[in-house]
Amino acid sequence: MTNDTFHIDALEDWKRTHDCGSLRAIHIGEEALLMGWVNTRRDFGNLIFIDLRDREGITQIVFDPQVDEESHGRAHILRSEWVIAVKGKVSARLAGQENPKLPTGAVELKITGIKILNKTETPPFQVDGAVDASETLRLKYRYLELRRKRVFENFRRRHLITSCIRDYLNRNGFLEVETPFLTKSTPEGARDYLVPSRVQKGHFYALPQSPQLFKQLLMVAGFERYYQIVRCFRDEDLRADRQPEFTQVDLEMSFADEETIIGIIEEMMADLFQKVMGRPISLPIPRLEYKDAMERFGTDRPDTRFGLEMKDITDLVRASNFQVFKSVAESGGRIKTICVEKSASSFSRKVLDEMSQIAVSMGGKGLSSAKITEDGWQSSLDKFFSKEEKKEISRKVGASPGDMLLMMADKPKVVNQVLGMLRLEIAKRLNLIKSDVFSFVWVVKFPLLEYNEAEGRLEAVHHPFTAPMEEDIPLLHEHPERARARAYDIVLNGSEVGGGSVRIHRTTLQDEVFRLLGISKEDAEMKFGFLLEALRYGAPPHAGIALGFDRLVAILTGAESIREVIAFPKTQTASCPLTDAPSKVDPSQLDELGLCLKEDS
Ligand code: ASP
């Protein structure tokens, strides 16, 4: 029989008895019926061996003409990725032929009947192979990539995490409520995806950047505890690990403050780690104030799996003879250092040059370094510092001989950014990050507002509905930029996996914050008048949080990118090679919407 003459069989009354991952020695002698894909085929003429694969695993099946001549005859035409159903007897593999790497490796199925359920075109890449194809090709044929066990297992775990979170929130009295996708834009700081209305031409819906306002309305409605595992849409340039649509575990609670939310999330994480990762996490999760996170790690999402904290030595070098440090200190800049313990020998000239390049590429002026030795510093800076000054610096940063000091002087923001980045880089290069460590930290007491230099105005660090700390409310008049927010972020291994806040539930305070943000009364009324109105109808105190679910799953599966844990992700240019979205539409569709495109689009 040739490839062209075979026929596709109907299943008829064939029913699967097992999946391809479950046969063991105890099944020897039993009849089994398996269905799946041909993973690999070894044709020895007389005997044909096939590794049959389904989502649960692989079972070796053997076609032996002495067992069933007809099946053996048909098995010759099988190729990788054909879909078949087979039945036969579970047998022990010949001594020495067992495969300890496969859970089913002690047995094989001796085939007595086969149905060919489908054939395949030659796949554009091998399913059972290395990740060799380009990402675009793998995304175009994503369904083939998803057949790969390692990829599939990410989705099994994602499912487990989702159900675990749902169970936990259900047990704790949260109600899952859906909120609209076709809505009015909610400001979370990104660009909206717009959807034109056909019925009301010239009007647009926005896809939600988050259900923020709706969940607050549900609190006004008296729902008390809401959650939703929900898709959010943000039209951002896809830097690094972002997707235009992503999933949040979004929740909101009435009569709650930051402690209530933090408590709920900590218990949820503990439950999740126990059930999904099979390990406990220790509670409470440590907390860091924003200003300390910036001071010690240079970022508001510190990776706390390793040390390498930065120390400020501005006051110690202000009076030194080193002009560069001196003038930075005098002009309000900072000099900070990272001490890399017992690693001076890992910093060759080449490594230091690379680090300096990173510093410069991030807008820094350069990086200074010193190897600490018994007799002082091995550094071009040695001569500028007195013995006493060097001793003081070593004492402050806890340095001893054999350590490496990296120093940076610049505007505070630049120093933090650059040293924060180098801290991660050094940890990677020196292998200081253990892969099976999960290190959580809460970052709390964020600033409420920050100055946007480009736009020349204050903007909300979290979002405009976040409450200031009670004790900082008086600051709002004179020094609004000093006011801190009742906001909190949960950080895991240096990634922000969630953020939320206590909300403003008093209209007067909300008006005041809008004023500070330069949002006029009319503008506020037009954009979120419905929320302001709702706040006037007995809004309870409420607080909430949203977890970045894709990122959380990526960390818990060890995936390098969130794309690996999204079934059909988009590329860096926000397109989908599989469906070819976004794509042009028929002019009649535009017509119906009352739209016409500019010449150049
Ligand atoms: N809506 C916020 C966000 O998407 C989270 C929150 O404050 O609950 O970041």
Boltz pocket constraint, residues with backbone or C-beta under 6 A from the ligand:
constraints:
  - pocket:
      binder: B
      contacts: [[A, 188], [A, 209], [A, 210], [A, 211], [A, 212], [A, 251], [A, 499], [A, 500], [A, 501], [A, 544], [A, 545], [A, 546]]
      max_distance: 6.0
